[in-house]
Amino acid sequence: MDKLIIKKGEGKGIIEKTSYQAFFTMGVSFLALGIILTSLVNPGFIGFIALGIIYMAIGLTNRDKLKKSE
């Protein structure tokens, strides 16, 4: 029988805020990668397009929470 091992983090319990800028950037990257791979290799890569659209939507809906460069 397998055991589930949970290791506690060494941090002080600090929760970082979600980076919605990273979601938007990954969305653009996945969208471009999906378009290229779908057209050149195999239509099975259409999932990358969907993932890119979803990530971009998450980033854009939380546009007010994006980190502002100062």
Residue pairs with C-beta under 8 A, 6 or more apart in sequence:
17 65
18 62
18 65
19 67
20 58
20 59
20 62
20 63
20 65
20 66
21 59
21 66
21 67
22 59
23 55
23 56
23 58
23 59
23 62
24 55
24 56
24 58
24 59
24 60
24 66
25 59
26 52
26 55
27 51
27 52
27 53
27 54
27 55
27 56
27 57
27 58
27 59
28 52
28 56
29 52
30 48
30 49
30 51
30 52
30 55
31 48
31 49
31 52
31 53
31 56
32 52
33 45
33 48
33 52
34 45
34 46
34 47
34 48
34 49
34 50
34 51
34 52
35 49
37 45
37 48
38 45
38 46
38 48
38 49
59 66
